[in-house]
């Protein structure tokens, strides 16, 4: 596949989907009568918690990995990540038969370290600061010649994440609204691109925790604004938007909603209790948005992306 | 539908399935590559945790309710249950537009009381002894004229539970083994009937906690033997077999395996972590059997019934 230097076109996203199909699951879309009754909306949950490695990140990582040249692939893939992106890069490398080098903060949950190592990746631990992660990664790349795969500031990754909404909109063809959580913005920008390519009617909303509302504030300010704190339970959404993801979000996303920690925990618990599926706090955010701002959603057909299911069962918020 | 005075025939089970279809979900059959790798078997999980009311009990209760005469229905349905059967009777009554009267021990999990009341049932609380449950139920039936629906010692209920294995074997047509947990024996006997009606090759195993091994001991003794303790985490399996269920199990089940509490908790956790679905401790028993007795299952295609997903999230064993 060709490398992507610009915002992915619809054809880029379609080609990406065909290329990554052997490396991903087509995940199911579930609905839940009792949550529909509670919210007054018709909700369709795209279950990326059932994706390989337990999260949508597999789509973006495999899209980026497949675009490397044979020579680049041979030297391996590298990234720094405390979570799902680490596993996604590790499994992509395993499936391609090449090395993976993952820099992880020493505070990462054991379950994520084990899973990453289980895919055969070489893990280098570092302090849990961005500076330590970047300098450790730079040393690993210097030593190995591996290619750094950014978790979101990369059009190849965005094109991969964009395939999530493509499958959802293929399965439910008449959605009024699509709703994605926003962290670094890879999924959000990919979702917005696909939605607007596939429909000129659909409304695209984002959701993020109030405590890490950089996307809402960046859109309001018209330029990138960073988070001032990261103490949200939604650990997948603590990152800031990048230039690439912000530009797409500013252009294509109709509105970003913010929700409280309590609303996230309530939505997570409701999903566990009623749908009997395990979702991470980060992917409870879309349902929390529906429950916090009901007037936007009542009577509508709403697609929600459940981004992942990797939870440390020893540290639940309830 | 006709009342069932004898062991359900294959035609009875087929008719039951057609009749209850509007009252149940056809639940999915899931598989999990990483658990297959761990066990060396090819496992197919029938997800009754996604069933209405969150458990297979909806099948048996609706089968029994639909067999009542118009006059009996009008007076309502009654039962005593601390859990899923209570919700199943309550929802069956709601769907038929008739009253439900449920006797529940005052120690029942709040989530189960709430759910039962949420279906419009009248709940009568009593002490958590079998004597108190039976005398309280007798008073309720005396007062209302409602019909008692036994959780398992009833051929109509057994015929309903038997539809679980029917769907599983329709979806996966070449299973070598089918494996069900054993509590009162309604699901186990229904599973055994269906399996042997649909295949003359399939092996039918049961699994129960070592601490409540009445089924294994009853089969060994050749007559009903009661549990001497009920302190298992698998709260759905604390009941004793009945005459009706024991007779079928003795005739049709190839072997009953017993597993430790630790094996149950490990299997439950593995299912949550790898499959991202919520299952009750009771339905971790089949996977615990596969992991405790691997030589019976390696290289085989094995159907496992995941019976329910109603867990008190405030009281997890991990």
Contacts between the chains, C-beta under 8 A, distances in Angstrom:
chain1	res1	chain2	res2	distance
A	28	B	28	7.6
A	49	B	276	4.6
A	50	B	276	5.8
A	54	B	276	6.2
A	111	B	273	7.0
A	269	B	313	6.4
A	272	B	278	5.8
A	272	B	313	6.2
A	273	B	111	7.0
A	273	B	313	6.8
A	276	B	49	4.6
A	276	B	50	5.9
A	276	B	54	6.2
A	276	B	277	6.1
A	276	B	278	4.4
A	276	B	279	7.7
A	276	B	309	3.6
A	277	B	276	6.1
A	277	B	277	5.6
A	277	B	278	6.6
A	278	B	272	5.8
A	278	B	276	4.4
A	278	B	277	6.6
A	278	B	278	6.2
A	279	B	276	7.7
A	309	B	276	3.6
A	313	B	269	6.4
A	313	B	272	6.2
A	313	B	273	6.7
A	313	B	316	7.3
A	313	B	318	5.3
A	314	B	318	6.4
A	316	B	313	7.2
A	316	B	316	7.1
A	318	B	313	5.3
A	318	B	314	6.4
